[in-house]
Amino acid sequence: MPKLVRIVSFALALIAVTGAALAQPYPTKPIKIVVSTSPGGITDILARFLGAHITAKTGQTVVIDNRAGGSGNIAMSEVSRAAPDGYTFGFANTGNIVINPFLFSKLNYDPLNDLIPVGPIGTVQLFLVSNAARLPAANIKDFVAYAKANPDKISYAGAGAGTTPDLAWHDFARRAGLKLVVVPHRGTGPATQAVLGGDVQITFVSMGPHMAFVKKGVLRVLGAAAPKRLPHMPDVPTFGEQGFPGFVAETWFALFAPRGTPKAILDQINGYTRGIHDDPEMARRMASSFVSPLPMTQAAFAALVKSDATKWERVVKESGAKLD
């Protein structure tokens, strides 16, 4: 009988300890965020902002793990295979999630089904810019008219097959009925330099790195591919305002989790992605990088990912772009 009492007592103690462990609030250990780019770019910078914010709120270390390469597929493939326990997330941009599935014929994971959208941090819009001295057009309407009248005098500086700027150009050219020469370059940097040098007349850019050239009058901004006018460029009309309703080309930066991650954890982490915008320092840094805040619930962001996938699937197929 004493032996039975001891066994029962031990079992009850074990249950109590286990219950206490299970009752510990999440997180109880460091969290890893796998980033789809190398250190230093805007994707990495925003991931580190978010990591610092989560650490401040939870007291747990957030480890940033940069896994560049494969247009983000290396990083996101790793996240898709991670345990769905709330201790591994991926930080990605639009192209990694809703464009890659249509650019690559074979992927070892499905970005749209193996990953769960958690929440975005912000978004960067594209602007159509021209060499102010080489193109006599002040806005989108003037540009379209001039391009149709002088198709042999204008070319577009491409940033590379399958890039968001090139896909945006393809979509806009189709809507506007333009057939201009695309001069390919290896990235947005060389493409912009070609426009600055006057070798090519126009290209799509994100505004942060190029605002100095706009202020100097070298680059002219023709329109913002945004749903509404932006606080940092209030005088620049959107494409929608200039006769192309619904034309939006922007890149969001967001957190994703392996499929199967508990909803309670997704909701908690989503709260951090939204709460980060209450930090004045974060707001200042985002504004200085021309990143627009994008606080969304987990459900709302999942709907955005779905609609963006539908949109970019069409654009990629129409462009014929492939990366394998």
N, C-alpha and C positions, 0 to 999 in steps of 0.2 A: 504493500500500500504506500509506504513512504516513497518507494521508487516511482510509482505512478504519479504521486504528487509532484515529485521533482520534474518528471517529464512534462506534465501539464504546465507547471510553472515556467519551464524553459520555453515551451511553445508559446505561451502567452507573452513572455518577454520578447521573443523573436517577432511576434506579430506587432507588438507595440513599437519596436525599433523600426521594423519595415514600414509601418504606417507613418511613423514620424519622418522617415526618409522620403516617402512618397508625398508627404504633405509639404516638403520644402518648396518654396516658391522658385519658379523658373526665372532666370538661369542659375545653375549652381556651379558652373565651370566656364572657362573661356569659350567664346564664340568665334568661329572662323568665317570671314567673308572672302570668297574667291572672286578676284576682279578680272574682267575679261581683257584688260589692257596692261601695258607696262606702266611703271611708276611715272608720275609727272603730268599726265594728260588729265583732261577734265573728268573723265570717268573715274580715274584713280583718286583724284582730289575729292570728289563728292563722296566716294566710298569711305575715305578717311574721315571726312566730316561726320558722316553717319556713324562710323565706328566709335568716334570720340563721344558722340551724343549718347549712344547706347551704353557705353562704359559709365558715363556720368549718371545715367538713370538707374543702372543695375548694379554698379560696383564691380562688374565682371570685365576682364580684359577682352578686347576684340582684336583678333589677329587678322591683318590684311595680307592676303596671299595672292600676289600678282601672277597670273598665268596667261601671258600674252601669246598670240599665235593662232593661226587657223581662223582668222576673222571672228575670234571669240569662241570658237567651237571647242577648243581645248579646255578652257575654263568651265564653260557651261556643261560640257560632257561630264567633267569631274563632279560637279554639283549634282547632276542628275543621278549619279551612282552613290552619292553619300547617304548615310543613314538619315531618315526623316525624323530626327529627334530634336530639331531646333538648334543644333550647334554647328551647322554648316549652311551657309547661304551663298548665293552668287549675286554679284553686282554687275549689271550689263546695260547695254544701250539698245535702242530700237533695232538697229541692224542685226545684232546678235540673236535676237529672239524672233522677230516677225519678218525679216528679210532673208536671212540665211537659209531657212527651210526651202526657199524657192530658187535660191542661187546654186545650191549644192544638190547634186543628184543623189548622193549617198552620204548620210550622216549616221554615226553610231548611236545617236539618241534623237529624240524628237523634242525640240525646244518648246513646242506648243502644248505638248501633252506630258512630258516628263518633268516639267518645272511648273511651279505654282507662282503666279504673280503675287507679290506681297505688298509692295507699295513703291511709288515713284518719289524721287527727290525733286527733280526739276526737269525743265525742257529747254532746248536751244533751237531757235528757229533759223531757217535759211533765208537769205536775202539775195535777190538778183542784183548784181552790181556790174557796172561797166567802166571802161576807161573813159574818163570824162572828156579827154581831148580827142578820142577816136570814134565816139558815137554821139551824134546829135539828137539825143532823146533824153527827156527829163523824167519820163515815167513809163509804165508798162504799155499804155495805149500808144504813146509816141513810138516806143520801141517796136511794137508789133507792126505798126504801119510802115515804119522805115525798113524793117527786115523783109517785109513782103515786097516792097518796092525795090529793094537792093539786096537780094539774097546772096549775091557774089561778093558783097563787101563786109559781111559779118560772119564770125565763127565763134563757137562756144568752147571754152577751155575745160575739157573733161578732167575729172579727178581720178578716173579709173572705173572700169566696168563693174557694175554692181554697187558702187558707192551711193550713199543717199543723195549727194548733189547731182550725180549723173542720172539717177533714176528720177529725181525731181525734174530735171531738165527734159527728159524724155516725156514725162507726163504733161508738163506745161506746153512743150512744142506740139504735142498731139492736140491738146485743147485749143491752142492758138492757130493751128494749121500752118506751122512753120517747118521748113525743111532746110536747116542750116548745117554746115560742116562742123562736126565735133572733133576738135584737136585733142587727142589723148595726152595726159600727163600722169606721172606717178605720184598722185596724191594731191590734196587740196593746196598744199604749200606751193609746189611748182605751178599748178594751174593759176593760182592767184598772181604769182610772179609774172606769168605770161601776159596776164591782163594789165598788170602795172607797167610792164615794159611796152605795151602797145602791140605786141605780136598777135594777140587775140583780143576780141572786143568785150566779151561778157563771160561771167561765170556765176555760180551760186556759192555763197560763203556763209559761215556763221560769223556774227559781227564782232565778237570779242577781240580776236587778234588783229582785226583790220580797221578798227574805228579810227586809228591815227591817220590812215590814208584817206578816209572819208573827210576828216576834219581839215586835212591839207588840200582837199579838192582834187586829189588824184583819182579816187574812186567815187563814182556817183551811184547812189542807191536808188534803184528803180521801183522796188516793191518788197514788202515783207510777206513771206509765205507762212503767215500766222492767222489764227482764227479771229484775232482782233489786234488793234494797234498796241504796241508794246511800250511800257513805261520808259524804257531807255532809248526808244526811237519814236517818240510820239508824233513827229511830223511826217513819218514815212507811212503812206497808205498801204493797206494789205492788197493782195491780189484780188480778193473778193470785192473790195471797194473799187477796183479798176476793171471790172468786167469778167472776173473769173471766180465766181462764187464757189466756195468749197475747196479751193486749191490751198492746201496746207502741206508744208514739208518741214517737219521738225523732228528732233531727236530727243527722246526722253531717256533718263538715267534712273534705273530702278533696281530694287532688291527682289530676288527670286529664291524659292525654296524647293527642295526635292519633293516630288509628289508623295503624299502620305503624311506630311508634316501636320500635326494636330492643329485644328482650327483655333484653339485657344492661344497657341503660340503665334500663329499667323496674325491674329487680332492684336496681340500684345506688341509684336514687332512693328506691325502697321501703325500702331499708335505712336511709335518712336519716329517713323518716317514722316508722320504728319506734325508731330510735336516739335521737330527740329526747326520748323519755320518760325517758332516763337522766340528763337534765340537771335538777338539783335546782331551778334557777330556773324552768325551764319547768313543772315539776310544781307549784311554788308558784303560778305565775300561772294555770295551768289550774284549780287547786283554788279559787282566789279568784274565778274566773268561773263556778264550778259546771260546768266541763267535765270529763267523765269521759274518761280516756285510752282510746284504741282502737287499740293496735298490732296490725296484721294483715299477713300476707304478701299479695303482690299477687294470688295465686290466691284466697285466702280472701276478700279484699275484693271481687274480681270476682263471687264467688258471692253475697256479701251484696247487692251492687247488683242482681243478677238477681232474688233473692228479694224484695227490697224493691219492685222494679218490679212484680212480680206482685201483691203486696199492695196497693200504692197504686193500681194500675190498677182493681182491684175497688172500692176505696173511692171513687175519683173517679167512676166510672161510676154507683155506687149513689147518690152525692150529687147527680148531675146538674150539678155545677159545670163552668163553661166560662169561659175568659178571652178568647175572641175571637168 
